[in-house]
Amino acid sequence: MPKSLIPDWQPEYPLSSDQLEFFFDELKRSANKCRTDHEISKRILKRMGINETDQNKFLDICKEYGGYCDCEILMNAYQHILADYAKEGFRLHQNAF
């Protein structure tokens, strides 16, 4: 069973709310270049100074929410991730993409 289907599953995110906002802003600008992988996301996270372990942890969470590639992170995982951060008391902007 995917972890995301377990009631009350709460992932531990390796990114701060500010980092997450920056990540989504950058990904929205580049998602039309999606190659059905996480190449763009990894490049953004690396440029942000996020280490490889935390990159993989974040991308695994995205996959739990259906984000198996860069554009699917925005289409499938984005709203779930925003909801997770809202549960923790963080407010992220929700610009349409």
Phi, psi and omega in degrees: 000131176299143180302326183294345178268353179284126179305137177066015175297129179230107180292154175260107184278136178273003182247143173286168179297323177296318178296320181295318177300315179299314180303309182295321177302314180292319181294321179300325180289337188242356189296337179292353178258016183302136179246027182061036173212190180255025183303313181294315180301315180297320179296318179296312181298320178296316179298331178283350181087017179279127182291162186299322178299313180289328174300311181296321179298313179296315181292329174295320176296317178302317179298321178303330181260016176090012180267073183274355174208176185302312182289329178289334174300316180287320184282324188249313189273332187309306183295323177295318180293317176301318180295320178299315180293325178296323177300328181273002177091009178265142175248121176251146176294155183232058178297137176294149178241000000 
